[in-house]
Amino acid sequence: MKKKNLIISLLLSLVMILSACTGTSSEKSGGSKEGGELIIGMESEADVLDPHRAGGWVTMRITYQMFEPLIGEDLSKSSKEESVPELVPVLAESWEVSEDGKTYTFHLREGVKFHDGTDFNAEAVDFNIKRLTDKKFEYYDEIGAGRTFRTWKFFESSEVVDEKTINIHLSSPFSEFPRMLAQINSLQIVSPEAIIKNGNDSMGENPVGTGPFKFSERKRGENITLVKNEEYWGEKALLDKVIFRPLSDSASRVLAIQNDEVDIIAVPPPDSIENLKDQGYEVVSGTPPHVWYLTFNFDNKYMKDQKVRQAINYAINREGIANELLKGTVNPAYTIQSPGAANYSADNKWYEYDPKKAKELLKEAGLENGFKTTLQTSVDGSGQLLPVDIAEWIQRDLKEIGIEVKLDTQEWITYYSGYSDGMASDVGMNQMSSGRTSPYFLSMVAHSEFVAPGGFNSGKYANPSVDKLLDQASTSTDESKALELWAEAQAMIMEDAAFAPIVNDSAPYVVNSRVKGFVIPSEEWYTLAPVYIEN
């Protein structure tokens, strides 16, 4: 008996020694969350990695991991938990606004360094602001200014108070200013030293920010690699490395995750989702501020006619696109404002499918025999879903009422770069997917001050009454009054039929079960800092 007890005791000792060396099985399964590599299959090639110049959400999802704003959004909650993310301090520990709503004072975080080792301070913030607003500034960037100027519509000046305090003065109150600063291509802070040393163009190829990940390398057409910022001021990222792979063909993305070549894929083909679920992959989605829409060209002889624009709106079977083509991964869109915005209302349904009404309107416009026109679209890209498939559906719908549509397609980076240039007069409409949690999105797409070339109002829509409402809403200090004004402006824009909203995306991602902490918030971008790989 003693011998048996001795043997058991020796065995237990051996187990304890082995456990100390290798960890128990329970420790292994619930082991450290730190370390590992995450590979994301994205829907197109990315643009330059300068956050001020970057075009499209595909690129901004990458730059967001490297660059930080003064004010950010809490992206830790899914859009199912929170429809509009809470504003949170990031590089500014706190901020206040003057009684007249014209001066914002930002108190900056201490102990923050850029990835190149230089200090973050008020001078760095002032440098970034001047880069985007001051044409006389040595490092003014015309491209970045062109991409971000909507945020600076009411900007007057910036003032360095001391090393950790900066004032921003506006010409008018702008209640959406903090929310716009939190958007990904407004004022994410870049390293001044990197630009002074290497020039404005260098930031797009060798990005230097303050974020939880920093740039490692880029092989165009193949991958972009970020690594953990070990010197990060806040809670450090859990992953050692993140690799973004452009896979513009949706079937290729599916094969890549099935072959264990990537851990997450964006924009899965709608008819693949159920099969992927059956194979054990998680499909996560949400309600981002997204609308896929047509922009009518007000320089085109046909599209100048409101009845023609309304006819096209009535002729499109949005329910069919959402449920048949895209298998319920999107919702039909009946207004230009996107879900997730404070002023969005699902109750307003303009232009429900009515081909008979569409034909009547064309007849009233003297075009009962129809006409020919061109629709420009990308073949891939940020939030674009299946752009050619959707465009072909619209092409068939419009043919039913006598409008023959020719499709003009381009890859995403080329297409997006030309979108703000506007359209030639023989082009009837183009397509875009966008949206913001801020009601100010209406100004971005519909204010005459932002018309092409240079602005996001690609169709050159201009209505003085709409402009007046948009400006009143933007400068109102009464939130409830502002929402009324945004709603009034939205109704006028939709009555004018300046756009044809088509669908709202639910942004599905296919995720390998070993990936934990990946959340789809109420934005078109996300944070990878809390994500880890379960061993």
RAMOBEL-V239898 format. One line per field, one symbol per residue. ss: DSSP state (@ for helix, = for strand, . for the rest). burial: # if it has 9 or more other C-alpha atoms within 8 Angstrom, else .. A space follows every 50 residues. Layout:
ss->???
burial->???
This chain:
ss->.@@@@@@@@@@@@@@@@@@@@@..@@@@@.......======........ ......@@@@@@@@@@....===.............===..======... ..======....=.....=..@@@@@@@@@@@@........@@@@@@@@@ @@..========..======......@@@@@..........@@@@@@@.. .@@@@.......=======...======............======...@ @@@@@@@@.....===...@@@@@@@@@...===......======.... .....@@@@@@@@@@..@@@@@@@@....===.................. ....@@@@@@@@@@......========........@@@@@@@@@@@@@. ..========.@@@@@@@@.........======......@@@@@@.@@@ =.....=......@@@@@@@@@@@@...@@@@@@@@@@@@@@@@@@..== =====...===...==...............==..
burial->.................##...#....#.....################# #########################.####.####.#.#####.#.#... #########..####..#.###############....###..######. #..##..####..#######..####..##############.###..## .####.#########.......#######..#...#############.# .###.##....#######.#.##..##...#################### ..#################.########################...... #####.#########.##.#..#############.##.######.###. #######.#####.###.#####.#.######################.# ##.#########...##.##.######...###.######.###..#### ############..##..#########.######.
